[in-house]
Amino acid sequence: MLKRLRRKKLILMAGDFLLIITAFYLSYAIRYGEFVNVIYHGSGGLALSLLTFLFLFYIAEVYSFEGKLYRFRYLVKLIIAIVIANTLIAFVLYFFDPFRGSRIVFILNYFIIFSLLFLWRYFFELFFKYSKVQSRVFIVGAGKAGKEVYEDLCKFEYFKVMGFLDDDEKKKGLIIGSAKVVGDTSMLASLAENDSVDTVVVAITHSSSPILLTRIMNIKFNGVDTYDMPTFYGHIAGKVPILHINDSWLGYADFYGIRKNVYNTKVKMVIDKVLSVFGIIVFLPLAVVVAIAIKATSRGPVFFSQERVSINAKTFKIVKFRTMECGQEKERNLAGSKVDPRITDVGRILRFFRIDEIPQLWNVLKGDMSIIGPRSLIKEEVEEFTSKVPYFFLRHSIRPGITGWAQVNYKHGVCVEDSIEKLQYDLFYIKNLSLALDFHIFLKTVKAVLFGRGAR
């Protein structure tokens, strides 16, 4: 089912690709009364246009299937992405491309692209609605883990929870949300034979019985997608459910982030060095302006330095632009609150646009941090959470980052519940660390900076 979802996204993207090209042809044809070979005359501009559209569509999350593709909120995001992309393309092509189109062409392009993409999404949704798009899911285990899986599955329209299966007789008939415990795991074979199930998620924290494992294996080889909870949770939520795993699972799970492969030991380090040097040079003029603003509006130094914990529990001094009144950072009870009186007016702006993080590029250049990784924490937080949160120490197996998977997916918070949620994202990142995931996080960070969305 998860492979089908990836195929669905690729089909939608491929359709967009072809329709954007078609829109350019139609715009020129309507304007000039004949078909102009856009690919031949302006291949560079067309390539730029396609990349711009697809990039902005990604940023605007128009390839997310959480909800119908023609609902009002989705259409607003689509329109905004089209307007921004078309405006950028018009500006660039007007000044740099020899094959310039008139303003009428670009105005036509706004309406034609939106019309084509809207119709494409409407029929795309209809096709998948009447084809077998929803995956019929049965959850094995009606305990706390099963309820969590159910709640997450309800967020996605392409999953339909048919019911729970539990070998505990006392739970038979129990209703959880809109689903109920319909029987025990002996029903798995008949469900598979009658083609009544597409996906089975085993949401049992403790060790599964040999009988259950045999039943799962039989339906798996009968064409049913089967997942344990941690694997499935990773696919749909991008997290490792730390409250529902054990030492055995961790011992055998593959964590790419701790492998001594070329990407982890060489490529990622080179990327960090290059980007940190580039960033320091590019942001130097902005840093000067920020420094003047900080000094002009509040007493104290421009920079804020604090001891943080890095890889293998080593400590280092992090450097950021000061956003609080001098000496107020010790008041930890206010940390994470929506209205923090310690933050200066300039500091609020710096935090909103993540500008206060820029000096950390120096930490990256020194090797204390990475561009992407778990958020660095102070020693007191690490000691508290290590004693209260299972497997918390594992997040220090890689270097902390300026941005990261937890930062772009979850709000800033300093309580134990927040640390559990963020650790689940951090472990997912460590488990799946790759160039592709780092690039994905980078794009989500850009979106957070541009639109003020995401965590700090």
DRENVOPA-360011 format. One record per residue (C-alpha): residue in one letter; x, y, z; residue number from 1. Coordinates in nm, 3 decimals. Example, Ala and Ser with C-alpha at 12.3 -4.5 7.8 and 13.67 -1.06 7.14 Angstrom:
PT   vexro      east     north        up   volum
PT       A     1.230    -0.450     0.780       1
PT       S     1.367    -0.106     0.714       2
//
This chain:
PT   vexro      east     north        up   volum
PT       M     0.000     0.000     0.000       1
PT       L     0.281     0.241     0.086       2
PT       K     0.439     0.170    -0.253       3
PT       R     0.105     0.247    -0.418       4
PT       L     0.094     0.581    -0.238       5
PT       R     0.438     0.669    -0.369       6
PT       R     0.324     0.570    -0.718       7
PT       K     0.017     0.789    -0.676       8
PT       K     0.237     1.091    -0.598       9
PT       L     0.463     1.019    -0.893      10
PT       I     0.161     0.994    -1.126      11
PT       L     0.028     1.328    -0.998      12
PT       M     0.370     1.492    -1.045      13
PT       A     0.410     1.346    -1.394      14
PT       G     0.067     1.480    -1.490      15
PT       D     0.162     1.824    -1.358      16
PT       F     0.486     1.809    -1.557      17
PT       L     0.305     1.742    -1.886      18
PT       L     0.023     1.989    -1.822      19
PT       I     0.261     2.274    -1.737      20
PT       I     0.433     2.220    -2.073      21
PT       T     0.091     2.202    -2.241      22
PT       A    -0.012     2.529    -2.074      23
PT       F     0.291     2.708    -2.217      24
PT       Y     0.208     2.578    -2.567      25
PT       L    -0.156     2.685    -2.536      26
PT       S    -0.065     3.031    -2.402      27
PT       Y     0.161     3.101    -2.699      28
PT       A    -0.093     2.951    -2.943      29
PT       I    -0.377     3.171    -2.815      30
PT       R    -0.159     3.482    -2.816      31
PT       Y     0.006     3.437    -3.157      32
PT       G    -0.252     3.220    -3.337      33
PT       E    -0.009     2.936    -3.401      34
PT       F     0.177     2.668    -3.209      35
PT       V     0.531     2.774    -3.123      36
PT       N     0.790     2.507    -3.045      37
PT       V     0.853     2.618    -2.688      38
PT       I     1.092     2.330    -2.621      39
PT       Y     1.308     2.416    -2.924      40
PT       H     1.310     2.795    -2.883      41
PT       G     1.323     2.817    -2.505      42
PT       S     1.436     2.486    -2.356      43
PT       G     1.635     2.662    -2.081      44
PT       G     1.342     2.876    -1.978      45
PT       L     1.105     2.580    -1.991      46
PT       A     1.335     2.370    -1.772      47
PT       L     1.358     2.657    -1.524      48
PT       S     0.979     2.692    -1.528      49
PT       L     0.920     2.323    -1.457      50
PT       L     1.170     2.317    -1.172      51
PT       T     1.022     2.635    -1.023      52
PT       F     0.667     2.501    -1.036      53
PT       L     0.756     2.161    -0.891      54
PT       F     0.969     2.317    -0.616      55
PT       L     0.693     2.558    -0.511      56
PT       F     0.432     2.282    -0.531      57
PT       Y     0.648     2.080    -0.293      58
PT       I     0.688     2.378    -0.058      59
PT       A     0.311     2.440    -0.064      60
PT       E     0.243     2.069     0.006      61
PT       V     0.024     2.020    -0.299      62
PT       Y     0.149     1.662    -0.323      63
PT       S     0.010     1.574     0.017      64
PT       F    -0.293     1.343     0.011      65
PT       E    -0.428     1.440     0.352      66
PT       G    -0.768     1.551     0.228      67
PT       K    -0.931     1.580    -0.114      68
PT       L    -0.725     1.743    -0.386      69
PT       Y    -0.997     1.993    -0.475      70
PT       R    -1.099     2.122    -0.130      71
PT       F    -1.094     2.498    -0.074      72
PT       R    -0.781     2.509     0.144      73
PT       Y    -0.593     2.291    -0.100      74
PT       L    -0.701     2.507    -0.395      75
PT       V    -0.583     2.822    -0.216      76
PT       K    -0.238     2.666    -0.171      77
PT       L    -0.237     2.560    -0.536      78
PT       I    -0.333     2.910    -0.657      79
PT       I    -0.068     3.078    -0.439      80
PT       A     0.201     2.839    -0.565      81
PT       I     0.100     2.900    -0.929      82
PT       V     0.095     3.279    -0.887      83
PT       I     0.437     3.289    -0.717      84
PT       A     0.593     3.045    -0.966      85
PT       N     0.454     3.220    -1.273      86
PT       T     0.559     3.563    -1.143      87
PT       L     0.915     3.446    -1.073      88
PT       I     0.937     3.281    -1.415      89
PT       A     0.802     3.591    -1.592      90
PT       F     1.060     3.808    -1.415      91
PT       V     1.354     3.580    -1.493      92
PT       L     1.259     3.510    -1.855      93
PT       Y     1.192     3.877    -1.929      94
PT       F     1.545     3.977    -1.831      95
PT       F     1.753     3.671    -1.915      96
PT       D     1.587     3.453    -2.178      97
PT       P     1.616     3.546    -2.547      98
PT       F     1.279     3.384    -2.618      99
PT       R     1.064     3.638    -2.443     100
PT       G     0.690     3.616    -2.434     101
PT       S     0.449     3.905    -2.400     102
PT       R     0.272     3.989    -2.077     103
PT       I    -0.047     3.847    -2.230     104
PT       V     0.123     3.507    -2.257     105
PT       F     0.202     3.505    -1.886     106
PT       I    -0.145     3.627    -1.789     107
PT       L    -0.298     3.351    -2.001     108
PT       N    -0.059     3.107    -1.842     109
PT       Y    -0.196     3.183    -1.493     110
PT       F    -0.547     3.081    -1.592     111
PT       I    -0.458     2.791    -1.822     112
PT       I    -0.223     2.625    -1.574     113
PT       F    -0.472     2.654    -1.290     114
PT       S    -0.760     2.526    -1.506     115
PT       L    -0.561     2.228    -1.632     116
PT       L    -0.420     2.138    -1.291     117
PT       F    -0.760     2.174    -1.124     118
PT       L    -0.928     1.945    -1.380     119
PT       W    -0.637     1.701    -1.359     120
PT       R    -0.674     1.679    -0.980     121
PT       Y    -1.051     1.644    -1.000     122
PT       F    -1.039     1.348    -1.240     123
PT       F    -0.732     1.209    -1.064     124
PT       E    -0.927     1.201    -0.737     125
PT       L    -1.231     1.045    -0.906     126
PT       F    -1.020     0.774    -1.066     127
PT       F    -0.856     0.673    -0.739     128
PT       K    -1.186     0.700    -0.555     129
PT       Y    -1.351     0.441    -0.776     130
PT       S    -1.039     0.230    -0.809     131
PT       K    -0.916     0.039    -0.507     132
PT       V    -0.732     0.330    -0.346     133
PT       Q    -0.826     0.294     0.020     134
PT       S    -0.625     0.033     0.201     135
PT       R    -0.843    -0.180     0.428     136
PT       V    -0.653    -0.212     0.753     137
PT       F    -0.692    -0.447     1.047     138
PT       I    -0.498    -0.366     1.363     139
PT       V    -0.375    -0.659     1.572     140
PT       G    -0.385    -0.550     1.935     141
PT       A    -0.650    -0.329     2.096     142
PT       G    -0.430    -0.189     2.371     143
PT       K    -0.260     0.148     2.400     144
PT       A    -0.034     0.083     2.100     145
PT       G    -0.330    -0.021     1.884     146
PT       K    -0.523     0.291     1.979     147
PT       E    -0.226     0.512     1.883     148
PT       V    -0.201     0.342     1.543     149
PT       Y    -0.576     0.388     1.493     150
PT       E    -0.561     0.760     1.579     151
PT       D    -0.277     0.817     1.332     152
PT       L    -0.446     0.618     1.055     153
PT       C    -0.761     0.829     1.091     154
PT       K    -0.560     1.132     0.975     155
PT       F    -0.520     0.981     0.629     156
PT       E    -0.807     0.927     0.386     157
PT       Y    -0.627     0.648     0.202     158
PT       F    -0.646     0.416     0.505     159
PT       K    -0.973     0.264     0.624     160
PT       V    -0.957     0.083     0.957     161
PT       M    -1.192    -0.214     0.927     162
PT       G    -1.148    -0.327     1.285     163
PT       F    -0.924    -0.468     1.557     164
PT       L    -0.819    -0.826     1.624     165
PT       D    -0.718    -0.924     1.977     166
PT       D    -0.668    -1.264     2.138     167
PT       D    -0.795    -1.129     2.471     168
PT       E    -1.156    -1.250     2.498     169
PT       K    -1.242    -0.961     2.731     170
PT       K    -1.177    -0.711     2.453     171
PT       K    -1.409    -0.870     2.198     172
PT       G    -1.676    -0.619     2.095     173
PT       L    -1.482    -0.326     2.240     174
PT       I    -1.539    -0.010     2.035     175
PT       I    -1.243     0.220     1.966     176
PT       G    -1.345     0.530     1.774     177
PT       S    -1.551     0.410     1.478     178
PT       A    -1.394     0.061     1.476     179
PT       K    -1.439    -0.233     1.707     180
PT       V    -1.267    -0.554     1.808     181
PT       V    -1.429    -0.801     1.568     182
PT       G    -1.251    -1.116     1.686     183
PT       D    -0.915    -1.279     1.752     184
PT       T    -0.615    -1.337     1.524     185
PT       S    -0.747    -1.673     1.405     186
PT       M    -0.963    -1.465     1.166     187
PT       L    -0.657    -1.347     0.973     188
PT       A    -0.652    -1.647     0.739     189
PT       S    -1.019    -1.615     0.640     190
PT       L    -0.987    -1.237     0.592     191
PT       A    -0.696    -1.292     0.354     192
PT       E    -0.870    -1.574     0.165     193
PT       N    -1.186    -1.365     0.119     194
PT       D    -0.981    -1.062     0.004     195
PT       S    -1.122    -0.857     0.293     196
PT       V    -0.793    -0.703     0.406     197
PT       D    -0.506    -0.517     0.238     198
PT       T    -0.287    -0.426     0.534     199
PT       V    -0.234    -0.569     0.882     200
PT       V    -0.049    -0.373     1.150     201
PT       V     0.071    -0.566     1.454     202
PT       A     0.047    -0.316     1.740     203
PT       I     0.175    -0.531     2.024     204
PT       T     0.455    -0.396     2.241     205
PT       H     0.548    -0.723     2.411     206
PT       S     0.688    -1.025     2.227     207
PT       S     0.442    -1.188     1.987     208
PT       S     0.346    -1.550     2.039     209
PT       P     0.472    -1.819     1.795     210
PT       I     0.111    -1.883     1.688     211
PT       L     0.057    -1.516     1.599     212
PT       L     0.387    -1.502     1.408     213
PT       T     0.282    -1.807     1.205     214
PT       R    -0.055    -1.648     1.124     215
PT       I     0.113    -1.322     1.019     216
PT       M     0.362    -1.510     0.800     217
PT       N     0.082    -1.704     0.628     218
PT       I    -0.118    -1.395     0.529     219
PT       K     0.200    -1.214     0.425     220
PT       F     0.270    -1.485     0.169     221
PT       N    -0.094    -1.465     0.066     222
PT       G    -0.040    -1.108    -0.061     223
PT       V    -0.138    -0.905     0.247     224
PT       D     0.091    -0.617     0.349     225
PT       T     0.204    -0.681     0.707     226
PT       Y     0.391    -0.443     0.935     227
PT       D     0.502    -0.428     1.294     228
PT       M     0.406    -0.104     1.468     229
PT       P     0.750     0.068     1.463     230
PT       T     0.795     0.009     1.088     231
PT       F     0.444     0.122     0.997     232
PT       Y     0.462     0.419     1.234     233
PT       G     0.781     0.528     1.065     234
PT       H     0.614     0.518     0.723     235
PT       I     0.301     0.714     0.812     236
PT       A     0.424     0.946     1.089     237
PT       G     0.801     0.973     1.040     238
PT       K     0.864     0.870     1.401     239
PT       V     0.994     0.577     1.606     240
PT       P     0.736     0.496     1.878     241
PT       I     0.977     0.479     2.173     242
PT       L     0.707     0.378     2.422     243
PT       H     0.623     0.071     2.214     244
PT       I     0.967    -0.071     2.131     245
PT       N     1.214    -0.270     2.336     246
PT       D     1.586    -0.342     2.357     247
PT       S     1.549    -0.636     2.119     248
PT       W     1.396    -0.421     1.845     249
PT       L     1.663    -0.155     1.887     250
PT       G     1.936    -0.417     1.886     251
PT       Y     1.833    -0.552     1.545     252
PT       A     1.696    -0.236     1.379     253
PT       D     1.919    -0.078     1.115     254
PT       F     2.025     0.278     1.206     255
PT       Y     2.191     0.434     0.902     256
PT       G     2.295     0.744     1.095     257
PT       I     2.553     0.556     1.302     258
PT       R     2.700     0.362     1.010     259
PT       K     3.057     0.448     0.914     260
PT       N     2.966     0.487     0.548     261
PT       V     3.091     0.743     0.296     262
PT       Y     2.798     0.981     0.342     263
PT       N     2.816     0.991     0.723     264
PT       T     3.195     1.012     0.753     265
PT       K     3.289     1.225     0.452     266
PT       V     3.011     1.365     0.232     267
PT       K     2.795     1.508     0.513     268
PT       M     3.101     1.670     0.671     269
PT       V     3.209     1.827     0.341     270
PT       I     2.856     1.958     0.281     271
PT       D     2.854     2.108     0.633     272
PT       K     3.187     2.285     0.578     273
PT       V     3.094     2.420     0.235     274
PT       L     2.749     2.541     0.340     275
PT       S     2.877     2.698     0.661     276
PT       V     3.147     2.897     0.477     277
PT       F     2.898     2.997     0.205     278
PT       G     2.638     3.093     0.465     279
PT       I     2.880     3.304     0.669     280
PT       I     2.981     3.499     0.358     281
PT       V     2.624     3.546     0.229     282
PT       F     2.473     3.642     0.566     283
PT       L     2.757     3.871     0.677     284
PT       P     2.581     4.194     0.563     285
PT       L     2.260     4.082     0.737     286
PT       A     2.458     3.994     1.051     287
PT       V     2.595     4.349     1.065     288
PT       V     2.242     4.495     1.045     289
PT       V     2.118     4.253     1.313     290
PT       A     2.410     4.340     1.542     291
PT       I     2.333     4.712     1.512     292
PT       A     1.961     4.648     1.582     293
PT       I     2.038     4.441     1.893     294
PT       K     2.280     4.699     2.036     295
PT       A     2.043     4.987     1.959     296
PT       T     1.738     4.835     2.130     297
PT       S     1.870     4.654     2.438     298
PT       R     2.166     4.642     2.672     299
PT       G     2.413     4.358     2.657     300
PT       P     2.624     4.170     2.403     301
PT       V     2.522     4.098     2.045     302
PT       F     2.586     3.726     2.076     303
PT       F     2.452     3.473     2.323     304
PT       S     2.674     3.180     2.420     305
PT       Q     2.566     2.871     2.612     306
PT       E     2.705     2.528     2.688     307
PT       R     2.524     2.254     2.495     308
PT       V     2.563     1.877     2.463     309
PT       S     2.695     1.734     2.135     310
PT       I     2.786     1.390     1.998     311
PT       N     2.883     1.128     2.258     312
PT       A     2.769     1.366     2.535     313
PT       K     3.059     1.606     2.472     314
PT       T     2.989     1.971     2.549     315
PT       F     3.052     2.281     2.339     316
PT       K     2.966     2.652     2.339     317
PT       I     2.683     2.736     2.103     318
PT       V     2.670     3.087     1.953     319
PT       K     2.346     3.266     1.858     320
PT       F     2.223     3.621     1.824     321
PT       R     2.091     3.738     2.161     322
PT       T     1.710     3.755     2.155     323
PT       M     1.641     3.798     2.530     324
PT       E     1.705     4.067     2.785     325
PT       C     2.053     4.014     2.922     326
PT       G     2.071     3.749     3.199     327
PT       Q     1.710     3.628     3.155     328
PT       E     1.797     3.296     2.989     329
PT       K     1.829     3.128     3.331     330
PT       E     1.452     3.158     3.390     331
PT       R     1.376     2.814     3.245     332
PT       N     1.012     2.806     3.364     333
PT       L     0.918     3.046     3.082     334
PT       A     1.095     2.852     2.807     335
PT       G     0.866     2.728     2.530     336
PT       S     0.573     2.954     2.626     337
PT       K     0.390     3.139     2.349     338
PT       V     0.434     3.476     2.518     339
PT       D     0.782     3.490     2.669     340
PT       P     0.840     3.830     2.838     341
PT       R     1.216     3.771     2.833     342
PT       I     1.232     3.811     2.454     343
PT       T     1.304     4.157     2.312     344
PT       D     1.107     4.312     2.025     345
PT       V     1.400     4.260     1.789     346
PT       G     1.441     3.910     1.928     347
PT       R     1.085     3.815     1.830     348
PT       I     1.156     3.909     1.469     349
PT       L     1.487     3.721     1.471     350
PT       R     1.321     3.410     1.612     351
PT       F     1.025     3.422     1.375     352
PT       F     1.254     3.418     1.071     353
PT       R     1.516     3.195     1.241     354
PT       I     1.778     3.467     1.192     355
PT       D     1.907     3.415     1.547     356
PT       E     2.037     3.074     1.436     357
PT       I     2.280     3.217     1.176     358
PT       P     2.586     3.240     1.410     359
PT       Q     2.562     2.863     1.461     360
PT       L     2.723     2.833     1.119     361
PT       W     3.045     2.903     1.309     362
PT       N     2.975     2.599     1.529     363
PT       V     2.920     2.392     1.214     364
PT       L     3.247     2.514     1.065     365
PT       K     3.430     2.418     1.386     366
PT       G     3.278     2.069     1.377     367
PT       D     3.067     2.100     1.694     368
PT       M     2.744     2.081     1.496     369
PT       S     2.600     1.979     1.162     370
PT       I     2.363     2.176     0.940     371
PT       I     2.103     1.904     0.997     372
PT       G     2.065     1.692     1.310     373
PT       P     1.884     1.674     1.647     374
PT       R     1.847     2.001     1.837     375
PT       S     2.130     2.071     2.081     376
PT       L     2.021     2.082     2.446     377
PT       I     2.168     2.222     2.766     378
PT       K     2.324     1.979     3.013     379
PT       E     2.042     2.014     3.268     380
PT       E     1.778     1.917     3.011     381
PT       V     1.982     1.617     2.897     382
PT       E     2.023     1.491     3.254     383
PT       E     1.651     1.533     3.330     384
PT       F     1.522     1.372     3.011     385
PT       T     1.775     1.088     3.020     386
PT       S     1.637     0.987     3.361     387
PT       K     1.272     1.014     3.253     388
PT       V     1.257     0.925     2.882     389
PT       P     1.355     0.579     2.754     390
PT       Y     1.643     0.568     2.504     391
PT       F     1.697     0.944     2.526     392
PT       F     2.075     0.897     2.525     393
PT       L     2.058     0.761     2.168     394
PT       R     1.998     1.109     2.022     395
PT       H     2.359     1.195     2.107     396
PT       S     2.498     0.930     1.873     397
PT       I     2.525     1.195     1.599     398
PT       R     2.608     1.566     1.592     399
PT       P     2.329     1.815     1.673     400
PT       G     2.205     2.039     1.394     401
PT       I     2.086     2.393     1.327     402
PT       T     1.771     2.238     1.185     403
PT       G     1.644     1.881     1.191     404
PT       W     1.358     1.635     1.146     405
PT       A     1.213     1.707     1.491     406
PT       Q     1.254     2.084     1.450     407
PT       V     1.053     2.098     1.125     408
PT       N     0.782     1.859     1.244     409
PT       Y     0.718     1.954     1.607     410
PT       K     0.684     2.272     1.811     411
PT       H     0.945     2.391     2.057     412
PT       G     0.887     2.263     2.409     413
PT       V     1.083     2.177     2.722     414
PT       C     0.854     1.940     2.916     415
PT       V     0.894     1.562     2.932     416
PT       E     0.599     1.502     2.698     417
PT       D     0.755     1.727     2.435     418
PT       S     1.092     1.555     2.475     419
PT       I     0.928     1.215     2.413     420
PT       E     0.762     1.340     2.096     421
PT       K     1.080     1.504     1.966     422
PT       L     1.293     1.200     2.050     423
PT       Q     1.063     0.989     1.830     424
PT       Y     1.142     1.219     1.537     425
PT       D     1.514     1.228     1.623     426
PT       L     1.540     0.848     1.630     427
PT       F     1.359     0.826     1.296     428
PT       Y     1.615     1.066     1.153     429
PT       I     1.909     0.868     1.294     430
PT       K     1.754     0.546     1.166     431
PT       N     1.697     0.679     0.813     432
PT       L     1.976     0.936     0.775     433
PT       S     2.062     0.991     0.409     434
PT       L     2.132     1.265     0.157     435
PT       A     1.769     1.245     0.039     436
PT       L     1.630     1.290     0.391     437
PT       D     1.870     1.577     0.463     438
PT       F     1.758     1.750     0.142     439
PT       H     1.393     1.694     0.238     440
PT       I     1.457     1.855     0.579     441
PT       F     1.636     2.144     0.411     442
PT       L     1.331     2.212     0.190     443
PT       K     1.095     2.193     0.489     444
PT       T     1.322     2.437     0.672     445
PT       V     1.305     2.680     0.378     446
PT       K     0.927     2.655     0.389     447
PT       A     0.925     2.718     0.765     448
PT       V     1.144     3.027     0.727     449
PT       L     0.943     3.170     0.436     450
PT       F     0.597     3.107     0.580     451
PT       G     0.669     3.106     0.954     452
PT       R     0.561     2.743     0.987     453
PT       G     0.737     2.461     1.168     454
PT       A     0.906     2.432     1.502     455
PT       R     1.196     2.613     1.656     456
//
